[in-house]
Amino acid sequence: MAKVQLSLGEKTFIIHGVQDGLRTDGRSCDAFRPMELECGVVSNTSGSSRLRLSNTEILVGVKAEMGKPRPTRPNEGYLEFFIDLSANASPEFEGRGGEELATEIANTLTLTYDLKNVLDYQALCVLPQQCCWVVYVDVVVLECGGNLFDAIGIAVKAALYNTRIPKVKVQVDSEGQEEIEVSDDPHDVVLLDTCNMPVLVTVSKIGQQHVVDATLEEEACCLACIVMAVNAKGALVGMEKKGSSSLTMDSIQDMITTGKKVGMNLNSNLSSVLQEIGRDASSSGFLS
Amino acid sequence: MATYIRPARKRKCSKTIQEPKRLVTPGDVITSDTDFMRGHGTYMEEDKLHASVAGVVETVNKLICVKPLKTRYNGEVGDVVIGRITEVGQKRWKVDTNSRLNSALMLSAVNLPGGELRRRSAEDELLMREYLAEGDLISAEVQSVFSDGALSIHTRSLKYGKLGQGVLVTVSPSLIKRRKTHFHNLTCGASIILGNNGYVWISPMAGAEEEEGGGFIQNLEPVLLSDREVMTRLKNCIVGLAEYRMMLYDTSILYTYEASLKYTLEELLKPELMEEVVEDTRRRLEQET
């Protein structure tokens, strides 16, 4: 992850602050920084979103294309994730510098979205074994201010909410050949059900305590963290540990409890904001 | 409030904020009058003076400059800066001061522990990392500017030196107002150093022996919660001021701090409330001038 160097004094100050329950930006240990969300920012995609979490800025574009189903799941469509850590976010990402982290994030997303009840994958299938919708989710990290996983998780969910996939009709002609007809009416679309989609919550261990939504400075003080996928019901659907240090059973339990609580809150807040923005939001463009 | 998300279109554009009078973008024609002298941030083309950076036009008699809103730090001799050590070399430290090139802090430009005055020997060179290691923060003064724009800095005064516990806030260097002093012990109970390079250091009020120690004594005792609250509030105020492009100096910071007191630290995180606080400060500052 993009690292900042800190002096001993700064680290001590941050660690003691977390112990006192008051972080350097005035938050408590289980609070997120305020976020700003926008949907429909890129006009030539099926769905898009932009999320700003303090200094972290994420742009997500979703494109649905026709493809062949995977041989292991012949009657299901699938999602494909790609993360681009732009060199704008941190000079470290220049060239191939960000590739490792990008694959790591993409793998986490693939694993969390790969569960059966997350999305009705069968609805994405057009013709079993022959044709299905492949939903490409492309994420660009424009600025990196810590907590990439969570920000990307939220932005991806928002972009999928905003996604509109054209309706298709399959007709069988006189020779028994199947013909696919894609509707070109922009209002004749299928929308994805995002109810069961999880968000990612990273809980970082700093000193003896744990915090959510760590800033870049806090990440520099943290030795181990857990990335959790939490759905709207507060159920844990995926978990991954990052970092070099070890965690005790007790602290993992505590971190999971925090993660679930925050994840549930995040999910409900996100869905109410998404409803407010609406499905077919087209914004004035994020540059304005 | 564990999480807070707002739709971007809820962000209102402040009508009360007036646009600065001469705001230009690169390529804008400033004047076609040839009587003026060309300053920083401008270029001549077809007998017209154009801006080469985005910023505010400033005229001093016949000299026209454009002061960029967002920039790297251009050092001037005598400026107070905050820097972070990036490299320990032979006889010198390389320091990041938010300028285009790393600055150099010579071994001969620091105070030795105990204030000894003598020539620096080979042993001193070996002990350099003991004093300042990579990642450490220092306050210093610009000693000279090299022809390529790189800075040479010094800490040969007891008010400069290594910094202890506290928080660093980074803002644009053009937002720091030049004043007689950049070290302030604010009445609210914290001290700040407003580095001319846009780095602002907030620390708990220092004891007398620490202040005069030149950074050789590091106090790593936990900071009191009450002090910490003051410091976090100050940090949020400075970040807020910088976000709404207000000049930073002791009065503006103190006024923002006072205006923010009606909200708790948690409430202050909301951008709408912060905007209100900054707006209050702006009004109060305007009233006084």
Boltz contact constraints between the chains, C-beta under 6 A:
constraints:
  - contact:
      token1: [A, 5]
      token2: [B, 135]
      max_distance: 6.0
  - contact:
      token1: [A, 6]
      token2: [B, 135]
      max_distance: 6.0
  - contact:
      token1: [A, 7]
      token2: [B, 135]
      max_distance: 6.0
  - contact:
      token1: [A, 7]
      token2: [B, 136]
      max_distance: 6.0
  - contact:
      token1: [A, 7]
      token2: [B, 137]
      max_distance: 6.0
  - contact:
      token1: [A, 9]
      token2: [B, 164]
      max_distance: 6.0
  - contact:
      token1: [A, 9]
      token2: [B, 165]
      max_distance: 6.0
  - contact:
      token1: [A, 12]
      token2: [B, 165]
      max_distance: 6.0
  - contact:
      token1: [A, 12]
      token2: [B, 220]
      max_distance: 6.0
  - contact:
      token1: [A, 13]
      token2: [B, 165]
      max_distance: 6.0
  - contact:
      token1: [A, 16]
      token2: [B, 222]
      max_distance: 6.0
  - contact:
      token1: [A, 20]
      token2: [B, 225]
      max_distance: 6.0
  - contact:
      token1: [A, 22]
      token2: [B, 228]
      max_distance: 6.0
  - contact:
      token1: [A, 24]
      token2: [B, 167]
      max_distance: 6.0
  - contact:
      token1: [A, 26]
      token2: [B, 232]
      max_distance: 6.0
  - contact:
      token1: [A, 26]
      token2: [B, 236]
      max_distance: 6.0
  - contact:
      token1: [A, 26]
      token2: [B, 265]
      max_distance: 6.0
  - contact:
      token1: [A, 30]
      token2: [B, 2]
      max_distance: 6.0
  - contact:
      token1: [A, 31]
      token2: [B, 2]
      max_distance: 6.0
  - contact:
      token1: [A, 32]
      token2: [B, 3]
      max_distance: 6.0
  - contact:
      token1: [A, 34]
      token2: [B, 4]
      max_distance: 6.0
  - contact:
      token1: [A, 34]
      token2: [B, 269]
      max_distance: 6.0
  - contact:
      token1: [A, 35]
      token2: [B, 5]
      max_distance: 6.0
  - contact:
      token1: [A, 36]
      token2: [B, 6]
      max_distance: 6.0
  - contact:
      token1: [A, 36]
      token2: [B, 8]
      max_distance: 6.0
  - contact:
      token1: [A, 37]
      token2: [B, 5]
      max_distance: 6.0
  - contact:
      token1: [A, 37]
      token2: [B, 7]
      max_distance: 6.0
  - contact:
      token1: [A, 38]
      token2: [B, 8]
      max_distance: 6.0
  - contact:
      token1: [A, 262]
      token2: [B, 2]
      max_distance: 6.0
  - contact:
      token1: [A, 265]
      token2: [B, 2]
      max_distance: 6.0
  - contact:
      token1: [A, 265]
      token2: [B, 3]
      max_distance: 6.0
  - contact:
      token1: [A, 266]
      token2: [B, 3]
      max_distance: 6.0
  - contact:
      token1: [A, 269]
      token2: [B, 3]
      max_distance: 6.0
  - contact:
      token1: [A, 269]
      token2: [B, 5]
      max_distance: 6.0
  - contact:
      token1: [A, 273]
      token2: [B, 5]
      max_distance: 6.0
  - contact:
      token1: [A, 276]
      token2: [B, 7]
      max_distance: 6.0
  - contact:
      token1: [A, 277]
      token2: [B, 7]
      max_distance: 6.0
